[in-house]
């Protein structure tokens, strides 16, 4: 497994585009000043051996050298020894609503974007547990099975959008059923499902399904996305933004179904949260999940890492030395090399 021991040092690479911009500005300034001080072409006659091509090459070598030195500073490492580690872990599914109503803008920037940010923060806070993702609208599907690959979970969440929904609706029952099927039924420990939705479509079977889930060891938490006042639901129609309308042609408002989500959490043995509670949601969910009965899992993790910074540092210094040796002179004098000191 590859990693950087001090990945924060890679921020130093930001100096590369800055230097490139300064060099470009310097080139323009020199060109303007030379035109002011002499006739066109006179500078080349006065300095026939000067070469901007060599100057550019030297600067490029300098930038590449600095890049390798910065990477060396962060100390790239490769794991070379794996050990089996036994740890206590919970299994957590997060069910994210990607229906069209999640595009309502009663909370900024819209419900779906706010839900995605919250879900990413929840994933980060639950590291050490196995995380799975379920996306649902008119039906539910497994986006990511239970895994410790938190980076993959964040990538899936970043790309979540309403176009991934085959049909429209809010199939909470399907999401709960999918979570129950995805869990290993022969394991005797508590699991959890976090449903993040506006709960727009009231499903009478959802509460009963949450009760069934609790009886099978699955604790259901809900997070409400939106406001009770609601908002219009935008969508693109032939390249133009329009709003969802009823049969009479009036714009339809989508409102947060707080009653349903509270009933779901109560029946599922969990808690209900409102997205506006912010970071408190993450702290409370982590605390609640930490209290659940955990399973002991065996994980293989790297215990020793070998450092390879010296190779990057050596190559960076070599390029720096070559840059120092190269002359700015473009025309070679007889018997002389381009490497002039």
N, C-alpha and C positions, 0 to 999 in steps of 0.2 A: 504493500500500500504506500503510495506516494503522499508526501505532505511537506509543508514548509514549517520549520520549527518556530519561526517568528514571521508569520504571514503578514503582520501589520507593517513590516519594513518594506513590503512591496509598494506601499504608497509613495515611496521615494521615486518610483518610476514616473511619477507625474512631472518630474523635472524634464523629461525627454521632450515632450511636445512643447514645453515652455522654451527650452533652448532652441528647438527647431523654428519656432515663431520669431525669436529674437534674431536668429541668424538670417532669416528671410528679410526682416526689417532692416538689418545691417546692410544686406546686399542692395536693397532699394536706396538706402541713405547714401552709400558709397557711389552708386550710379548717378544719383542726383547731384552730389557735391562735385564729382569729377566733371560733369557737364558744365557746372557753373564756373569752375576754375580753369578749364582749358577747352580748346576746340575739340569736336568729336574726333576720335582716333588719335589725338595727341598723346593721351595717357599710354596707349598701347605702344606708341613709338618710343616714349621715354622709358618704358619698362617692358621691353620685348620678351623677357623671359618669365614674366608673371603669368600665372595660369589659374583662372577661376576653377577649372576642372580639377586641378590638384587640390585647391582650397576646399572644394566640395567633398572630395574623397577623404581628406584629412578630417573634416567635420563629421562625415558619416561614420568613419572608424571610431571617432571619439564617442558618438552617441551609442554605437553598438557596444563599445567597451564599457560605458557607464551602465548599460542595460545588464550586462553579465555581472558586473560588480554588485549591482543592486540585488540581483537574484542570489548571488553568493551571500550577501549580507543577511538575507532571509533564511539561509541555510536549508536548501532542499535535502530531504531525507527519504530513504526508502526502507520500509519495514522488512527485516530479514529474519525475524523469529516470531512465530505465532504460538500462543498458549491458549488453552481452554480455560475459560473463566465462568464460574457459576454466579448468576445474579438474580435478584428478585425483579420481576417485570410484570407490568399490566398490559393487556391487549386493549387498544382503543381504536374504534372506528369513528371517523368524522364524516358525517353525511352533509354535503353542501348542496343547497338548492340552486339550480342554474336555470330556473324557469324564467319566462319573459317578464313576469312581474318583478323580478329582482333587478330590473333595469330602472325601476321608479327612482326618482331623484328627491324623495322626501328627506333623505339624509345624503350628505355630500361624500363623494361625487355622485354615487348611486349605491343602491343596496348591495349589488354584487361585488363591486370593488371594495366596499367597506367590509363585506363578509370575507373576501379573499385575504385582506390584510389581517383581519382578526384570526383567521384560520392558520395563517402562516406563523403568527406569534404563538398560537396554541401549540403548534407542532414543535416550535423551538423550545417551549417551556416543558414539554413532555419527553425530551430526549432521555433515553434510558428505558423507555417503554416501546413496545411494538405499535406502529401506527399504520392504519389502513384508511383508504379514501373511497367514499361512495358519492357519486354525483347523481342527482335525481331531478326530474321535472314531471312529465307525464308518466314516466317509468324510471326505475333506478338501475344503475349499472356499476359494477366494481371497477373503479378507476385505478386503484393500487391495492394489492393484497397486503396483509399485515407484514410489516418490514421494519428494519432499523435504518433504512436508507432515507434519512430525513431530507437530504438534498433533492432526491427524486420527488419526494412529496411536495417540496416547495416549487419545483419546476412544474408539476402537474397543476398546482394551485394557481401559479402565475398565468398559465395558459387557459384556465377555465373560462368558458363563455357560453352564452345562451344557444349558440349554433350547434353545440355538442348535444343538445337535447333533441331526441328523435320526435317526441310529442310533447305538447304543453300540458301543464297541470302541476300539482304538488303531491306527488305520490309518496307520502310519508310512510304508509303501510308497506309499500314495496321496499323502501330503504331499510326499515326495521327487519323485514323478512330476509333481505339480502345479508344483513349483518349477522343474523342468527345462523344462516346457512354457511357463511364464511368462517365463523368461529369453529374451533375443534370441539365438537359436542361431548367428547369423552373426557375432557379436562374439567376437573372439579375446582374451579376458581371463578371469581367475579370478573366480568368484563364490562366495558362501558361503550356507549354510543352517544356521540355529541351531534345533535341535529341542529343545523344552522339554516334558518329559513324565515320567510315572512308568514308562513302558514296560511297563505291566502285562500286556498281551496279547502274548505272544511271537510274532513274525512271522518265520518262517524266511527269507522272501524279502527282508526289510528289509536285511540285511547285504549281500546280492548287489546290491540296488538302490543302496546307498551306494557300492559299488565302481564300478558303472556311472556314477553321478553324478560321481565323481572323475575318471573317464576323459573326461568331457565338460567338465571344468573347474569343477565344483561341489564345493567343500570342505564337508564336513558336520561340524558341531560338535553335541554333545549336552549337555544340562543335566538331571541327574536331580532329580526333585521327590519327596520322601518319604523313608522310612527302610526299611531291610531288615526291621525288625521289623514294619512295616506298621501298618495301622489299619483299623477298620471303616468301611464306606462308607454314610453317612447319605443319606436321601432323604425327601421329604414324601409321606405316604400318607393321603389324605383329611384333610388339615390337621394330621396328627400326624407327628412325626419317627419314622422307622423305619430299619432297617438292611438292606442287601442280604443275602439269605440263600440258602443252597444248597437242593437238592431236599428235604433232610431238615429244613429249617427252621432250621438253625444260621446265626448271623451269619458272613459271609464277610470275611476279612481281605484287604486289598489291600497288596501289598508292592512296594517299588521294585525294578525289574529291572536291577540294576547291570551284570550280565554283558552283556545285550543292548546297553545304551547304550554301554558301553566298546567292544564289537565294532563298533558302528555308527560311532563316532568314528574308530576305528583304520582301518576299511575306507574311510572317507570322507576320510581324510587330515587330519582335524581332531583336536580334543581333547575329553575328557570332563570335565565339572565336576559338582559336587554343590552344590545350592542353599545348603547350610549354609556354604559357603565365602564367602558374602556378597559384599562389594565386590571381593574379589580376582578373582571371575569376570569382572566388568565390565572391570577393568584388563587381564586376560589376553586376553579376547576382542577388545578394542580393539587390543591389541598384535598379535595374530595376524592380524586383518583388515587392519591397516595394512601388514603384510608381503606381502599378496597383490598380484598383478599388477593394477594399476588401469587404468581406461579414462579417456580424456580426454573430458569432457563440456562442452557449451556451455550456460551458464545465463544467464538474464536477471535481473539484480538492480538494485535502486535504488541509485544512487550519490549522489543529492542529495535532501534532504528539506526541505520548507518548514514553518516553525513557525507554529502558530495559537494559542499561549497567550494572546496579547494580546486576542483576542476573548472568551475565557472570563474573563480577568482583568477586562476592562472591564465585562462583564455582572455579574460578582460584585460589583464595587465599586459599580455602579449600584444593585443591590438593597440593598447595605449603606447607601447614602445614603438610599434611599426608606424603609428601616426606621428610620433616625434621624429622619426628618421626621414619621413617623406618630405621632400622639398616643395616649396610653392612654385619653383621654376618649371615652366612648361617646355622650354627648349634646352636640350642637353648640350653641354659643352663637350668637346672632344675629350675622350678619356675619362669622363665623369659619369657617375651613376645618378639615378633619380634619388637615391638615399644620400643626401648631403647634410652634414651637420654644420 
